[in-house]
Amino acid sequence: MTTATRAISTLIVDDEKLARDELNFLLRDYADIEILATAENGIEAVRLIEDLEPDLVFLDVNMPGLDGMGVIRTLREKDIPLPHFVLATAYDQYAVEAFRLDALDYVLKPIEKERLDETLERARRAVAEKGPAPDAGDPAGLPRPASAAASPMRTKLLVRAQNRNLIVDAQDMIYATIEDGVISVVTTTIEGMLNYRTLEELQSNLDPDHFWRAHRSYIVNIHRIKEVIPWFNSSFQIKMTDKKETEIPVSRVQTKRLRNLFRL
């Protein structure tokens, strides 16, 4: 049997509580499966996948509102990196559509222990092939982009606000976030938009000793963090020093770096 090199973070999504509890019970027998959370509908599933970045999702196909197939399509539309999906249903007519959406596996309810063994072995191989998340960084646990050495660090940022192009000190940036391809920034004095195409491009131009990619959608100034807030399933949010005291999620892969940074 293939040996997993790390725990496989897992999310269970099903609109029936009995089905969620049963699968949760079965998965507890596997030492390398870490259950992060459960969701009872597709909308909640999308939010949890975006926030927790699980390796594996057991996803019910038939749910009211946003069904399992809809969850995968929504994540793709939002350009969110996809976990491995195991689609579960009492019906077998969705198998073709499941594999068209690149599902890792397709299982029929009720899930039998022997069948679950096969599914998890397939998941182990898939996670191992994908490899662990990058963990390069300085001693403080802050990521240093590979391009940082080649890119000049910006000390000034051009912020578009109220039909004006304003120049602010980069160190005054509290956080930047991206939504629908547009990067907005909150500084100590103004809010506006930046003329960068991606957060990766912005990050490569900022001092890695001061700015941290806490989440795929956020870059934060570590000197503008006001509070670290424990969240569910051993995760965290950080409260910033802006007027709204914005609370920003810390992705699961960045939790270790947060702990190192503040000795949590």
C-alpha positions as CSV (number, residue, x, y, z in Angstrom):
1,M,0.0,0.0,0.0
2,T,1.2,3.5,-0.8
3,T,2.3,5.4,2.3
4,A,1.0,9.0,2.6
5,T,3.8,11.5,3.4
6,R,1.4,13.8,5.2
7,A,-2.2,13.9,6.5
8,I,-4.8,14.3,3.8
9,S,-7.0,17.2,4.8
10,T,-10.6,16.3,4.0
11,L,-14.0,17.9,3.8
12,I,-17.4,16.1,3.9
13,V,-20.3,17.6,2.0
14,D,-23.8,16.1,2.2
15,D,-27.2,17.6,2.8
16,E,-28.2,14.6,5.0
17,K,-26.8,14.6,8.5
18,L,-27.0,10.8,8.8
19,A,-24.8,10.5,5.7
20,R,-22.3,13.0,7.0
21,D,-22.1,11.3,10.4
22,E,-21.7,7.9,8.8
23,L,-18.8,8.9,6.5
24,N,-17.2,10.9,9.4
25,F,-17.3,7.7,11.5
26,L,-15.8,5.6,8.7
27,L,-13.0,8.0,8.0
28,R,-11.9,8.1,11.6
29,D,-10.4,4.6,11.1
30,Y,-7.8,6.1,8.7
31,A,-4.9,7.7,10.6
32,D,-3.8,9.8,7.6
33,I,-7.2,11.4,7.0
34,E,-7.7,14.7,8.7
35,I,-11.3,15.9,8.6
36,L,-11.3,19.7,8.5
37,A,-15.1,20.3,8.5
38,T,-18.4,19.2,7.2
39,A,-20.9,21.1,5.0
40,E,-24.6,20.5,4.4
41,N,-25.1,22.4,1.1
42,G,-23.2,23.5,-2.0
43,I,-22.9,27.2,-1.1
44,E,-21.3,26.3,2.2
45,A,-19.0,23.8,0.5
46,V,-17.7,26.5,-1.9
47,R,-16.9,28.8,1.0
48,L,-15.1,26.1,3.0
49,I,-13.1,24.9,0.0
50,E,-11.9,28.4,-0.7
51,D,-11.0,29.1,3.0
52,L,-9.6,25.7,4.1
53,E,-8.0,24.5,0.9
54,P,-8.6,20.8,1.6
55,D,-6.8,18.0,-0.3
56,L,-9.9,15.8,-0.6
57,V,-13.6,16.5,-0.7
58,F,-16.3,13.8,-0.4
59,L,-19.1,15.6,-2.3
60,D,-22.8,14.6,-2.5
61,V,-24.1,14.9,-6.0
62,N,-27.8,15.5,-5.2
63,M,-28.3,18.5,-3.0
64,P,-31.0,21.2,-3.1
65,G,-29.9,24.5,-4.5
66,L,-26.3,24.1,-5.6
67,D,-25.6,20.5,-6.3
68,G,-22.3,18.7,-6.3
69,M,-21.6,19.3,-10.0
70,G,-22.5,22.9,-9.5
71,V,-20.0,23.2,-6.7
72,I,-17.2,22.1,-9.0
73,R,-18.3,24.4,-11.8
74,T,-18.6,27.4,-9.4
75,L,-15.0,26.8,-8.1
76,R,-13.8,26.7,-11.7
77,E,-15.6,29.9,-12.6
78,K,-14.0,31.6,-9.6
79,D,-10.6,30.2,-10.7
80,I,-10.1,28.5,-7.3
81,P,-7.6,25.6,-7.3
82,L,-9.6,22.4,-7.1
83,P,-9.1,19.7,-4.5
84,H,-9.6,16.1,-5.4
85,F,-13.3,15.2,-5.5
86,V,-14.9,11.9,-4.6
87,L,-18.5,12.2,-5.7
88,A,-21.1,10.2,-3.7
89,T,-24.7,9.5,-4.6
90,A,-27.3,6.8,-4.4
91,Y,-27.7,6.8,-8.2
92,D,-25.2,5.7,-10.9
93,Q,-26.4,7.8,-13.8
94,Y,-24.1,10.7,-12.9
95,A,-20.9,8.7,-13.4
96,V,-20.1,10.0,-16.9
97,E,-20.6,13.6,-15.8
98,A,-18.5,13.0,-12.7
99,F,-15.5,11.9,-14.7
100,R,-16.0,14.5,-17.3
101,L,-15.4,17.0,-14.4
102,D,-12.2,15.1,-13.5
103,A,-13.5,13.6,-10.3
104,L,-11.0,11.4,-8.5
105,D,-13.6,8.7,-7.8
106,Y,-17.4,8.0,-7.9
107,V,-18.9,5.9,-5.1
108,L,-22.5,4.7,-4.5
109,K,-24.2,5.2,-1.2
110,P,-24.2,3.6,1.3
111,I,-20.4,3.5,1.0
112,E,-18.9,0.1,1.9
113,K,-15.6,-0.2,3.8
114,E,-13.9,-2.1,1.1
115,R,-14.9,0.4,-1.5
116,L,-13.7,3.2,0.7
117,D,-10.3,1.6,1.1
118,E,-9.9,1.7,-2.7
119,T,-11.0,5.3,-2.9
120,L,-8.6,6.4,-0.2
121,E,-5.7,4.5,-1.7
122,R,-6.4,6.4,-5.0
123,A,-6.5,9.6,-3.0
124,R,-3.2,8.9,-1.4
125,R,-1.5,8.4,-4.8
126,A,-3.1,11.6,-6.2
127,V,-2.0,13.7,-3.3
128,A,1.5,12.3,-3.3
129,E,1.8,13.0,-7.1
130,K,0.6,16.5,-6.6
131,G,3.3,17.0,-3.9
132,P,3.3,19.0,-0.7
133,A,2.6,22.7,-0.7
134,P,5.7,24.9,-1.1
135,D,7.1,25.9,2.3
136,A,10.1,28.0,1.4
137,G,10.6,31.0,3.6
138,D,12.8,32.9,5.9
139,P,13.4,31.9,9.5
140,A,10.4,33.9,10.6
141,G,8.2,31.7,8.4
142,L,7.5,34.3,5.7
143,P,7.4,33.2,2.1
144,R,10.0,34.6,-0.2
145,P,8.9,34.5,-3.8
146,A,11.4,33.0,-6.2
147,S,11.2,36.1,-8.3
148,A,11.9,38.4,-5.3
149,A,15.7,38.4,-5.9
150,A,15.3,39.4,-9.5
151,S,12.6,42.0,-9.0
152,P,13.3,45.4,-7.5
153,M,11.4,46.1,-4.2
154,R,8.9,48.9,-4.7
155,T,9.0,51.6,-2.0
156,K,6.1,53.4,-3.7
157,L,2.7,52.3,-5.0
158,L,0.4,54.0,-7.5
159,V,-3.2,53.8,-6.2
160,R,-6.1,54.8,-8.3
161,A,-8.8,56.4,-6.1
162,Q,-11.5,59.0,-6.9
163,N,-10.3,59.4,-10.5
164,R,-6.8,60.3,-9.3
165,N,-3.5,58.5,-9.4
166,L,-2.0,58.8,-5.9
167,I,1.4,57.8,-4.8
168,V,1.7,56.1,-1.4
169,D,4.6,54.5,0.5
170,A,4.5,50.7,0.1
171,Q,4.9,50.4,3.9
172,D,1.6,52.2,4.4
173,M,-0.2,49.3,2.6
174,I,-2.3,47.4,5.2
175,Y,-3.6,44.7,2.8
176,A,-4.4,44.0,-0.8
177,T,-7.0,41.7,-2.2
178,I,-8.1,40.4,-5.6
179,E,-11.7,39.9,-6.7
180,D,-12.9,39.3,-10.3
181,G,-9.4,40.0,-11.6
182,V,-9.2,43.5,-9.9
183,I,-6.7,44.2,-7.1
184,S,-7.8,46.6,-4.5
185,V,-5.7,48.0,-1.7
186,V,-6.3,49.5,1.7
187,T,-3.6,51.8,3.1
188,T,-3.3,53.9,6.2
189,T,-4.8,56.8,4.4
190,I,-6.8,55.7,1.3
191,E,-8.5,52.8,-0.5
192,G,-8.2,52.2,-4.2
193,M,-7.1,50.0,-7.0
194,L,-3.6,48.9,-8.1
195,N,-2.4,48.5,-11.6
196,Y,-1.1,44.9,-11.1
197,R,-2.6,42.0,-13.0
198,T,-2.1,39.4,-10.3
199,L,-1.3,39.1,-6.6
200,E,1.8,37.1,-7.6
201,E,3.1,40.1,-9.6
202,L,2.4,42.5,-6.7
203,Q,4.0,40.2,-4.2
204,S,7.2,39.9,-6.2
205,N,7.6,43.7,-6.1
206,L,7.1,44.0,-2.3
207,D,9.6,43.4,0.5
208,P,9.1,39.8,1.7
209,D,10.2,40.7,5.2
210,H,7.1,42.9,5.5
211,F,4.4,41.5,3.2
212,W,2.9,38.0,3.5
213,R,0.5,36.0,1.2
214,A,-1.8,34.9,4.1
215,H,-4.4,33.6,1.7
216,R,-4.6,33.1,-2.1
217,S,-6.8,36.2,-2.2
218,Y,-4.9,38.4,0.2
219,I,-1.5,40.0,0.8
220,V,-1.1,41.6,4.2
221,N,1.5,43.8,5.9
222,I,2.6,41.9,8.9
223,H,3.3,45.1,10.8
224,R,-0.4,46.1,10.4
225,I,-1.9,42.9,12.0
226,K,-3.8,43.9,15.1
227,E,-5.1,40.6,16.3
228,V,-4.9,36.8,15.6
229,I,-8.3,35.2,16.0
230,P,-8.6,31.4,16.5
231,W,-11.1,30.0,14.1
232,F,-12.7,26.6,13.7
233,N,-10.7,23.4,13.1
234,S,-7.4,24.9,14.4
235,S,-7.4,27.6,11.7
236,F,-7.0,31.4,12.2
237,Q,-8.2,34.8,11.0
238,I,-6.2,38.0,11.4
239,K,-7.6,41.4,12.2
240,M,-6.0,44.3,10.5
241,T,-5.4,47.9,11.7
242,D,-7.6,49.6,9.1
243,K,-10.7,51.6,10.1
244,K,-13.0,48.6,9.5
245,E,-10.7,46.3,11.4
246,T,-11.0,43.8,8.4
247,E,-10.8,40.2,9.4
248,I,-8.8,38.1,6.8
249,P,-8.7,34.3,6.7
250,V,-5.4,32.5,6.9
251,S,-5.3,29.6,4.5
252,R,-4.5,26.2,5.9
253,V,-1.1,26.0,4.2
254,Q,-0.1,29.3,5.8
255,T,-1.2,28.4,9.3
256,K,2.3,27.0,10.2
257,R,3.9,30.2,9.1
258,L,1.5,32.3,11.2
259,R,2.3,30.1,14.2
260,N,6.0,30.6,13.6
261,L,5.7,34.3,13.1
262,F,3.8,35.0,16.4
263,R,5.0,31.9,18.4
264,L,1.5,30.6,18.6
